Amino acid sequence: MKRNEEFRDILDDVLRECPAGRQQENYTVGLTEGRALVISKAGGVRAETAGMDELRDAISRAEWWTTGFIRHVYLAQTFGAGGTSNHGEMCVLAACKALRDPLALIECAGQNCSACFAMVEDVTLNEESELPQLGWVHPCAPIAMGTQRPGSWRAQVASLRIYNERGTRDENLLPLTASPRGRCEVFLSH
């Protein structure tokens, strides 16, 4: 229990230091099982993104960084579908898959949409939002969903859960032609 509180404190520290902004700049921070941090926002983030120099300085001064508890910090970028509907949580999840370092805990500056929540509910520190999403892309499979598609958002989320459990896709999930590929860049490393 104490370890989870320490992890949450680290994620909270990083989120407090992330640049403030509009909804699409809702930052997300993930902690991997290998004790790396993965930071992103809707549409991904890069070292050139506004505010990253200040974030790097703040992380460099944090005790959990200077003691080596966190070994690497990565910035997660878009993972597919031309960057369309790449939610921050899913950018982090796709990057963790690419790094082959499973996600242990994740926190977002806002609530998780129902689709993101379905993907990370076992490791998220956030509540689920009931607000439907215009678009959403799966971070590990070539499928998408959203309110621009026929069918209700709730039915699509239910289909997503079935897909994640069984690997079967129904008409509520739009097949994509290209598989997503998580990408990230090293932001800080010991």
HELIX and SHEET records of a PDB file:
HELIX    1   1 LYS A    2  GLU A   17  1                                  16    
HELIX    2   2 GLN A   23  GLU A   25  5                                   3    
HELIX    3   3 MET A   52  ARG A   61  1                                  10    
HELIX    4   4 GLU A   63  THR A   66  1                                   4    
HELIX    5   5 ALA A   81  GLY A   83  5                                   3    
HELIX    6   6 GLY A   88  LEU A   99  1                                  12    
HELIX    7   7 SER A  114  VAL A  120  1                                   7    
HELIX    8   8 TRP A  153  ARG A  166  1                                  14    
SHEET    1   A 5 LEU A 103  CYS A 108  0                                        
SHEET    2   A 5 THR A  28  THR A  32 -1                                        
SHEET    3   A 5 ALA A  36  SER A  40 -1                                        
SHEET    4   A 5 HIS A  72  ALA A  76  1                                        
SHEET    5   A 5 CYS A 184  SER A 189 -1                                        
SHEET    1   B 3 TRP A 136  VAL A 137  0                                        
SHEET    2   B 3 ILE A 143  MET A 145 -1                                        
SHEET    3   B 3 LEU A 174  PRO A 175 -1                                        
END                                                                             
